[in-house]
Amino acid sequence: MSEHVIEVPYSHLRPGLILDAPAGTHDFLVLLGDTESRAQLLNDDTGRPLLRVGGYMTADGTVVDERVWTVRDLVRHGTRLHLHLGPSIP
């Protein structure tokens, strides 16, 4: 597995998930079940972390539009970050 990849065993993200992301980069690939999307770690105007995930289509044809997710916690573990997702921003 590439160090610039997040693997998610589900076809959709949801609040409460903890993602194991690469530290030291703000742009990476998210593998969501049977598909993939690009993601960027950003900060809002107050400095809080956000995760922007590009749109994708699941194997059953469901289209998931680009979303920006709040990040409740961001904890570094060596060369990885654990991102605890909050709700998406409408």
C-alpha positions as CSV (number, residue, x, y, z in Angstrom):
1,M,0.0,0.0,0.0
2,S,1.2,3.5,-0.8
3,E,1.9,5.8,2.1
4,H,-0.4,8.4,0.4
5,V,-3.5,6.2,0.7
6,I,-6.4,6.0,3.2
7,E,-8.3,2.7,3.1
8,V,-11.9,2.7,4.2
9,P,-13.8,-0.6,4.2
10,Y,-17.1,1.1,3.4
11,S,-18.5,2.7,0.3
12,H,-19.3,6.0,2.1
13,L,-17.7,8.2,4.8
14,R,-19.7,9.0,7.9
15,P,-19.3,11.0,11.1
16,G,-17.4,9.1,13.7
17,L,-15.1,7.2,11.4
18,I,-11.4,7.3,12.2
19,L,-9.2,7.5,9.1
20,D,-5.6,6.5,9.1
21,A,-4.1,9.2,6.8
22,P,-0.5,10.0,5.8
23,A,1.2,12.7,7.8
24,G,3.3,15.3,6.0
25,T,1.0,15.6,3.0
26,H,-2.3,17.3,2.4
27,D,-3.3,15.5,-0.8
28,F,-3.9,11.8,-0.9
29,L,-6.1,9.0,-2.3
30,V,-9.0,7.5,-0.4
31,L,-10.0,3.9,-1.3
32,L,-13.7,3.5,-0.4
33,G,-14.7,-0.1,-0.7
34,D,-14.5,-0.7,-4.4
35,T,-13.8,2.8,-5.7
36,E,-11.5,5.7,-5.0
37,S,-11.4,9.5,-4.6
38,R,-8.9,12.2,-4.0
39,A,-8.9,14.0,-0.7
40,Q,-7.2,17.2,0.7
41,L,-6.6,18.1,4.3
42,L,-7.5,21.8,4.8
43,N,-8.0,24.3,7.5
44,D,-11.0,26.6,7.9
45,D,-10.6,30.3,8.7
46,T,-10.2,29.6,12.4
47,G,-7.5,26.9,11.8
48,R,-9.7,23.9,12.5
49,P,-9.0,20.9,10.2
50,L,-11.3,19.9,7.4
51,L,-11.2,17.1,4.9
52,R,-12.4,17.7,1.3
53,V,-13.2,14.4,-0.5
54,G,-13.8,14.5,-4.2
55,G,-17.0,13.0,-5.8
56,Y,-17.1,9.4,-6.8
57,M,-19.4,6.6,-8.0
58,T,-19.9,3.4,-6.0
59,A,-20.0,0.0,-7.7
60,D,-23.8,0.0,-7.6
61,G,-24.0,3.3,-9.4
62,T,-24.6,5.6,-6.5
63,V,-23.1,9.0,-7.2
64,V,-21.5,10.7,-4.1
65,D,-20.8,14.4,-4.6
66,E,-17.7,16.2,-3.3
67,R,-18.0,16.9,0.4
68,V,-16.1,18.7,3.0
69,W,-16.0,17.0,6.4
70,T,-15.2,18.5,9.8
71,V,-12.4,16.7,11.7
72,R,-13.1,16.3,15.4
73,D,-9.6,15.2,16.4
74,L,-6.3,15.0,14.5
75,V,-3.7,12.8,16.3
76,R,-0.2,12.1,14.9
77,H,1.1,8.5,15.2
78,G,4.6,8.4,13.7
79,T,4.2,8.9,9.9
80,R,0.4,8.7,10.0
81,L,-2.5,10.9,11.2
82,H,-5.7,9.6,12.7
83,L,-8.6,11.8,11.6
84,H,-11.8,11.5,13.6
85,L,-14.5,12.7,11.2
86,G,-17.3,15.0,12.4
87,P,-20.3,15.9,10.3
88,S,-20.0,17.0,6.7
89,I,-20.5,20.7,5.9
90,P,-23.6,21.3,3.7
